[in-house]
Amino acid sequence: MADTTFQITKEEFKLFHKIDRTLYYVLVIDLLRDPFESMQTLALWIWLERTCRCKDVINKILSLPHFLINQLADEGATCLKCIENNRFLSSTYASDIFLTQNLTKKGLSLLFFHQNRDSATSGIRKIVNEVCFNALLDIMEKALKISFEQTLMERNMSMVPPPGDSSLIERFSQLGNGCDMSHLRMKGHNVPDEERTMFVTFSKGYPVAEWEIREFFKSYFGDCIDYILMQEVKTHEQALYARIVFVMPEIIEFILKDDSKAKFNIHGKHVWMRKFVPKKGNSFIP
């Protein structure tokens, strides 16, 4: 008998999860909530529909005014803390999550989430991996871009160009408008790699791939990375740090401004960056 396996396209998958996408858009674009936390909150609500037989949770939430959706999301974040933290001070009172209780028509309390944290953790993670990342990634990237551009705008407004020189803002606008990157690379190669390098660390359990780092910075600044040195790990292990060598040291100045470190979200995963400081006696290239 012929194989009758059917393949679902990405667009068909997104269409199937249209309601979930609409609610996620409200959370991260309209309400400007954290994209990754919102993805977990949405997964929590889907988990309640599937596991606790709470009917039409997503539809009911979408029918509410935005300020109530925001409050429900706050309650969802609290429930996630109950699930994630073994020492979270749980409560037997359902009124602690009053809106969630009324929405689901179940006698849910923070104690319920605390006592069922093992099954909830595995269930929510499965939904995030199988549903959310596939159905919501484009919206997440849009929300992250808006957040990042807003951060850059706030930094740019406080920047004063040095006398007799173009500002970093102008340099990065050039990077984003197709300037000659080969020229910048030649200029940068006259500067030691150590002075063009940032040290990057990742959260354990949320692996970041090299291609994600490249695409993230390329989407804002163009082809600004010279090369990346990821931590060498065994197969199926997660790299916890990396070194990013940019084409010129001014990029580091722009990212850090006057701070010692900067924090970004790449596809919802937290990334911390600081200026690379080589240890004495150690070569730069491992």
Buried (B, 14 or more C-beta within 10 A) or exposed (E): EEEEEEEEEEEEEBEEBEEBBBBBBBBBBEBBBBBBBBBBBBBBBBBBBEEBEBEEBBEBBBEBEEEEBBBBBBBBBBBBBBBBEEEBEBBEEBEBBEBBBEBBEBEBBBBBBBEBBEEBBEBBBEBBEEBBBBBBBEBBBBBBEBBBEEEBEEBBEEEEEEEEEEBBBEBBBBBEEEEEBEEBBEEBEEBEBBBBBBBBBBEEEBBBEBEBBBEBBBEBBBBBBBEBBBBEEEEEEEBBEBBBBBBBBBBBEBBBEEEEEBEBBBBBBBBBBBBBEBEEEEEEEE
